[in-house]
């Protein structure tokens, strides 16, 4: 465990915990004393995440959940509450990139799937967790949006639309939940790496063959980085640090805010 204990006694729920960003946030807050409840639809990967956190001395609970399904989500959140009797913090992070295709060729079935996970799923988790936090008279939420929500990346219609919805949901929920002392903020990561999502994004953009990117993944990676003022992608620890701040008491007067974690892309 780290030296800091700013989250001692707090219970954190992380969705999409088997993924890179969800895992980084779980590790960061566990190091600062939080008890972490992890959920993901990928049972085997979730089990591995729990094991690595426990190896590091964290107090961890878990449940497999499909956030696009309301019943599954409601049951998961009740399980999270029963684990330690409360849920103080939420990193609402479950999501998927979806396919890469131009809008006129984007498969309708995949569009619905991405919206169902990234936006409807985010609403499901937020709604169920907010009910618990209202009963506790407070809490803090960070929703995972994306720079895709505001810059409109080519060939990512479903992902961009879903994350735009997450931003709007954040703003409305922050107003609805403010009377109950629940803060709701968002982060918008830009390019983050290394890892699966970075590699997949580069490869898929190259494969589309649009005017915006080359057809060689290495060239695409250079093109992407050249658009970032800091001329690099962000690290998982840099994302986790911003989430930790927004969930901490240091951010107690922030709600309805979206923080671009993007190396200067705005």
HELIX and SHEET records of a PDB file:
HELIX    1   1 UNK A   20  UNK A   31  1                                  12    
HELIX    2   2 UNK A   43  UNK A   55  1                                  13    
HELIX    3   3 UNK A   70  UNK A   84  1                                  15    
HELIX    4   4 UNK A  103  UNK A  105  5                                   3    
HELIX    5   5 UNK A  108  UNK A  115  1                                   8    
HELIX    6   6 UNK A  116  UNK A  120  3                                   5    
HELIX    7   7 UNK A  121  UNK A  136  1                                  16    
HELIX    8   8 UNK A  148  UNK A  151  1                                   4    
HELIX    9   9 UNK A  157  UNK A  178  1                                  22    
HELIX   10  10 UNK A  196  UNK A  208  1                                  13    
HELIX   11  11 UNK A  217  UNK A  226  1                                  10    
HELIX   12  12 UNK A  236  UNK A  247  1                                  12    
HELIX   13  13 UNK A  249  UNK A  251  5                                   3    
SHEET    1   A 7 UNK A  60  UNK A  64  0                                        
SHEET    2   A 7 UNK A  35  UNK A  40  1                                        
SHEET    3   A 7 UNK A  11  UNK A  15  1                                        
SHEET    4   A 7 UNK A  89  UNK A  92  1                                        
SHEET    5   A 7 UNK A 139  UNK A 144  1                                        
SHEET    6   A 7 UNK A 182  UNK A 189  1                                        
SHEET    7   A 7 UNK A 258  UNK A 261  1                                        
END                                                                             
